[in-house]
Amino acid sequence: MQLINRLRRRSEALTNTPAKQEKSLFTEKRLGVWRILIAKESTFYVPGFEWTLLATNFPLCRRAFADIYAISASMFWCLMLTYLWTAIEPSMSLDLSNRLLFCIEHRILGKTTGDDAVAGLYWAIIARVVCSVISGVVHWASKHIIIIYGAQIKYHFEERILEANLKRDLPTSEDHDALARTNPGDVFDCLQRTAQLAKELVSFLLQLRVVHGVLGSSLHHVGPIFVALSIVPLIARTTLKSDLWTKAYFVQAVDEYFLRKSALYKLSNATFKQEVMGGNIAAYVLKEYRRARKALRNTPDEQAEELYRHSSTAFPGIFSEICGDLPMLYFAILAIFRPAELSLIHLAILEQTSISLRYTFSTLMWMSESWPGELSGMKTLYRVLDLKNTMKDGEIPYPPQSQFHEGGMELDIRNVSFTYPGSKAERSALADVSLSIKRGQLVVIVGANGSGKSTIIKLLNRSYDPTSGEILVDGRPIEDYQVMDLRQAIANLTQDHRLFPLSITENIGLGHPEMMADRGKITEAAKLAGAHALIENFSAGYDAILEPVSTGYMSWAGSVNEDIHEEFKKMEKTAQVSGGERQRLVASRTFMRLFSDDIKLVMVDEPSSALDPQGEFELFERLRQARQGRTMIFVTHRFGHLTKYADIIVCMKDGAVVETGTHEDLLAKMGEYAHLYNVQAQAFVTDAKAWFSLAVCAVKLSTTF
Ligand SMILES: Nc1ncnc2c1ncn2[C@@H]1O[C@H](COP(=O)(O)OP(=O)(O)OP(=O)(O)O)[C@@H](O)[C@H]1O
């Protein structure tokens, strides 16, 4: 019962969103397990098309057209010509077909005789065939242009997105807009859809012109009603149709039993396998799942769009079916009452005209409905491209030309406080931190989890700027320096660093791209990080790509074909390396970076969490040996073998620096550092005692037997 009440409360919380308070803006619906919030439509609304979108997005469309025109003017005009042809072609084709049918009728019924009649028929045939041939060529050319030009446009925008993403600073990258999914093909897709929309509109108007011509001919007595019966029901159907996807809406699952059922189902995923098995909770999960499913009863979870479209009566379906038959039924009724006025050719012409007109009209409606979706993809892409960095870039190069630069970076952190953008924590990540680091000093930062150690590193490499206070680098505010220059002078190694989906050589070489071609240095860096033996073990050695990008996919039928499946698995395989091996490979990149004379500050943030004790000891030793002429900052929980080399140990707690000094100073203070140190030392003492007791036991036992 308690559980059900809790679920109810949660469900109420889900439905009780701020949107409810702005009721006038939205219409709310509950369908199946879903709650749908639909933005109310503007007063000037024609079903199937958002006219206001056209006006408000005109400048964006113009910009997009200018962009793709600049990529290739010739391709652009070729594509537009193909659209022009395909806009004219249906009406021309219809006109020629109708002419041909009239010629055939006249010839069959003997209304025209002689050479002129035969020549007219020949010309009608030739014109029809020529039109078809041109259409075939234009369609092929249009597809060809779309493939080639489309690829050029896609690569162009992909490059722009890449460049924008690479230049973006960290706070801006965490911005909601920057996280939006962008597809480089969206601009071309949207412009194609816009051109197609215009094409369908022109095509429809030209076909009406042909219809006018047909009605003006011998069919004037039956034609108008026939054509009206073809088109009017289509307009009525479009007007009456209720489709969700053309509207601005938001769908959320709110049924408490559905949510619980989904959460329990998720527990069968591989992600939770160990917990479910280890905790032996499978029976509980299944029991609770069944209970939720039973409570859900027949509440449908079909897609909200489908539920919205599904009508409560069969009337719209019947109406739609009858609409399709109306022109033919009308002709049949005429055949009953006024057979003398009709012929099969008349029927063929009217049927052909009405089918073409209906097809174009339906396509026009469909295009106009889907156009806003295409437009929103393009808008998102441009919004991402236009995002401006929130962090200021400085103007002074680093190191400044005037400055003598032996001995590393000098850092002065003054009353710095920092809160992460969008943080929900009460406490700041850093609160009034002050710290002075002289050139070439080795600093060890220690402290409990969440005390702010990594945040200091992130401020020093300008991933973020302090919320208040200032950081001086060599006596100047850090923001005055050009960010790129500053980062060029810093080597950073953290536990978050990843392997790139590139070869091992590149993974290491990117530490110092100017030396990428120097295989000797790359091997040396790998040796320093203890990764050489591991790399040699791969069949492709330094050329191995451990985590390649996905390159293939299988068809549905392919996934059930065992041979294809096996081949696919072989092709797409990612090499598995252990956490420690990964850390060694990543550390190789840092050693490569340390070959650069530009490096004036080395910051190492807990990069050895997965390394064995020997590996960790060697890593710190070798990093320390690269200290000459550099300031070094280590953030670590296991500080045993580093503290004796440290010029300053900084001890942090709850975002503040609580102690600074040498190992001896801080132990003597008997404060936070001494506490952390003793907890670690105690474990060793206890371990040592245990080992000693075991050894004594073993000796006793051996003497007993
Ligand atoms: N990206 C982030 N967004 C919001 N809060 C964050 C973010 N990163 C860290 N924090 C918060 O800032 C505080 C300081 O985090 P920080 O990573 O600097 O601690 P730390 O001392 O390095 O911890 P650990 O020893 O666990 O690595 C913590 O309370 C943490 O939850």
The ligand as an SDF file (V2000), in Angstrom:
LIG
                    3D

 31 33  0  0  0  0  0  0  0  0999 V2000
   30.8320   19.0010  -13.4080 N   0  0  0  0  0  0  0  0  0  0  0  0
   30.3810   19.2250  -12.1800 C   0  0  0  0  0  0  0  0  0  0  0  0
   29.1730   19.7890  -11.9970 N   0  0  0  0  0  0  0  0  0  0  0  0
   28.6810   20.0380  -10.7680 C   0  0  0  0  0  0  0  0  0  0  0  0
   29.3410   19.7560   -9.6360 N   0  0  0  0  0  0  0  0  0  0  0  0
   30.5610   19.1910   -9.7440 C   0  0  0  0  0  0  0  0  0  0  0  0
   31.1390   18.8820  -11.0270 C   0  0  0  0  0  0  0  0  0  0  0  0
   32.3520   18.3140  -10.8140 N   0  0  0  0  0  0  0  0  0  0  0  0
   32.5270   18.2720   -9.4780 C   0  0  0  0  0  0  0  0  0  0  0  0
   31.4630   18.7900   -8.8460 N   0  0  0  0  0  0  0  0  0  0  0  0
   31.2790   18.9550   -7.3910 C   0  0  0  0  0  0  0  0  0  0  0  0
   32.2860   19.8300   -6.9300 O   0  0  0  0  0  0  0  0  0  0  0  0
   32.8170   19.4000   -5.6940 C   0  0  0  0  0  0  0  0  0  0  0  0
   34.3310   19.2360   -5.7970 C   0  0  0  0  0  0  0  0  0  0  0  0
   34.5830   18.2340   -6.7490 O   0  0  0  0  0  0  0  0  0  0  0  0
   36.0560   17.7710   -7.1480 P   0  0  0  0  0  0  0  0  0  0  0  0
   35.9540   16.8580   -8.3050 O   0  0  0  0  0  0  0  0  0  0  0  0
   36.9310   18.9480   -7.2860 O   0  0  0  0  0  0  0  0  0  0  0  0
   36.4900   16.9560   -5.8350 O   0  0  0  0  0  0  0  0  0  0  0  0
   37.7800   16.0680   -5.6090 P   0  0  0  0  0  0  0  0  0  0  0  0
   38.3780   16.5250   -4.3350 O   0  0  0  0  0  0  0  0  0  0  0  0
   38.6640   16.0600   -6.7980 O   0  0  0  0  0  0  0  0  0  0  0  0
   37.0760   14.6430   -5.4160 O   0  0  0  0  0  0  0  0  0  0  0  0
   37.6430   13.1770   -5.7200 P   0  0  0  0  0  0  0  0  0  0  0  0
   38.6860   12.8950   -4.6920 O   0  0  0  0  0  0  0  0  0  0  0  0
   36.4430   12.3160   -5.5030 O   0  0  0  0  0  0  0  0  0  0  0  0
   38.1500   13.1580   -7.1180 O   0  0  0  0  0  0  0  0  0  0  0  0
   32.1040   18.0930   -5.3680 C   0  0  0  0  0  0  0  0  0  0  0  0
   31.0820   18.3880   -4.4350 O   0  0  0  0  0  0  0  0  0  0  0  0
   31.5240   17.6510   -6.6650 C   0  0  0  0  0  0  0  0  0  0  0  0
   30.2970   16.9510   -6.4720 O   0  0  0  0  0  0  0  0  0  0  0  0
  1  2  1  0
  2  3  1  0
  2  7  2  0
  3  4  2  0
  4  5  1  0
  5  6  2  0
  6  7  1  0
  6 10  1  0
  7  8  1  0
  8  9  2  0
  9 10  1  0
 10 11  1  0
 11 12  1  0
 11 30  1  0
 12 13  1  0
 13 14  1  0
 13 28  1  0
 14 15  1  0
 15 16  1  0
 16 17  2  0
 16 18  1  0
 16 19  1  0
 19 20  1  0
 20 21  2  0
 20 22  1  0
 20 23  1  0
 23 24  1  0
 24 25  2  0
 24 26  1  0
 24 27  1  0
 28 29  1  0
 28 30  1  0
 30 31  1  0
M  END
$$$$
